[in-house]
């Protein structure tokens, strides 16, 4: 093929002329750089391969990280775990066994992503998020997406979303807003963990997290400032009331005071909000993680105690009464996993009561 034939086949003369004219119209200070960018945008992005690897997350647990390659760039997803091991085998294995099961699950997810997922996505336009997500989901027919793992699938989806945003040359949040048809995008209110319990701390608190949401902030910067001030006031209050040993930190960065009552934990946070001067401007949320202390169809609120009173073994309806009481006494706007993950009946029942200003999930 001659030079002229090559130029004609790829319409290079016309494309170069268009790029030069665009640089002139824009009065580009660096025309070479401008023309290079113009030519790059003229070529549509396509996914060329997807590569996954096993990493260790902030807790030292195996997790999946994904690199999605296009013909223009490489986009990395946030690290995402493959999903917690479930079922009778995981229950019988104990903590050490579950870690091994999780490591195998991550290794399996990496293999599936590198083989099946990569093959399915090659050639796709990274801007077509819905089609990409559907292609990923179609590869895993197992219940609860157990073959690939929902979180590993999410890692691929996030990487694709970043690639789509890069192709459109817009921030990631703007691209996501466009995907869901939102013209006026706003940054979400941060949910900041301030007290840890459950399996994330060594205290007696059964629920996993107590969070604060600075809903009264004018912008995200102020919300973070309000959260930070409240967090440090909470530390002072815990230090005054329980001593230095109760200022230890749980798995997700919240304090882990030696308490066992949910109300006591919420009272501490309310006191910190008031001391910070943000009364009425900060709401509360809890992550119950009820699956962790569900035994059969009941909930053991003393599951971490070596001396059980027998008075805190609750039914799902009992838990609804507890949540109703908490919502009447505290400014709660969100409850995460109030029941076992498979108890949709009581989750629906609690939702219909409309106890919260926010949501139950």
Residue, then its C-alpha position, 0 to 999 in steps of 0.5 A: x500500500x502506497x502512502x497516498x492509498x494509506x492516507x485515503x483509506x484512513x481519511x487522514x488528510x481530511x482529519x488532519x486538516x480539521x484538527x489544524x483548522x480547529x487549532x487555528x480557530x481556538x488560537x491554541x498556544x500549543x498547536x501541536x498539543x491541541x492537534x494531538x488532543x483533537x485527533x485523540x478525541x476523534x477516535x472512539x474509545x473501545x475496551x481492549x482488555x480487563x485485568x484483575x489481580x488479588x490485593x490486600x485491603x486496609x484490613x489485610x483481607x484478600x480483595x480484587x482490584x481491576x484495571x480496564x484498558x481502552x485503546x486510549x488509557x488504563x482505568x483502575x477501580x477502587x479495590x473491592x472484596x469478593x464478598x464474605x463467605x456464606x453457607x454451612x461450610x463457611x459457618x463450620x470453618x471458623x474465622x481462619x477457615x473463612x479467611x481461606x475461603x475468602x482468599x480462594x473466592x478472590x482467586x476464582x474471581x480474578x480468574x473469571x474476570x481475566x478470562x470470561x469478563x475480559x472476553x465479554x467486554x472487549x470491543x465495547x464502548x466504555x460510555x455504554x454503562x448499562x450494556x457493560x453492566x448487563x454483560x457482566x451480570x449475564x456471566x454469573x447465573x448463580x444465586x446472589x452472584x456467588x460465582x463471580x461475587x457481587x463486589x468483584x463485579x462492582x469493581x469491573x463496573x466502576x473501572x468501566x464507569x471511570x473509562x466512560x467519564x474519561x472519554x466524555x472528558x467530564x468528572x466521574x460524578x457528572x458522568x454518573x449524573x448523566x447516566x441516571x438522567x440528573x442535570x443538577x448533580x450534588x455531592x452526597x452528604x457524607x456518613x461518618x462513622x464515629x462509634x464502632x461495635x459489632x464485629x468491628x470492635x471489642x466492646x459489648x455494643x451489638x450494632x456495627x456502626x453509629x454514624x453522623x450525617x451533617x445534613x445542615x452543611x452548606x457544602x461538602x467542605x463544611x460537612x466534613x469540617x462539622x464531622x471532624x469537629x464532632x468526632x474530636x468532641x466525641x473523643x473528649x467526652x468518651x475520655x472524660x466518661x470512660x477513660x483513655x482505654x475507651x478511646x481505642x479505634x474500631x475497624x472502620x475508624x470509630x471509637x470503641x468505648x466499653x458500652x453495650x447499649x445502643x442508646x448509650x452510644x447514641x447519647x454519647x454522639x448527641x452530646x458531642x454534636x451539642x458540644x460542637x454547636x451543631x444541634x439540629x444540623x447533624x442527623x444520625x444513622x446506624x449500621x446494625x449488621x444484624x446478620x452477624x448476631x442472627x441465630x435462627x430467627x432471633x437476634x442475640x444482642x449479647x452475642x459478644x458477651x461471655x456472661x449472657x443474661x438471657x434477656x437480650x435474645x430478640x425476635x424480629x418483631x422485638x427488633x422493630x420495637x427497638x428501632x421504633x423506640x430509637x427513632x422516636x428518641x433520636x434523629x435517625x435518618x438511616x438504618x442499615x441491615x436491621x434484620x438478617x440479610x435474607x429477612x425481606x419480610x420484616x425489612x418490608x414491614x419496618x419500611x412501611x412504618x415510615x419511622x425514618x426521614x431517610x431510608x432503611x437498607 
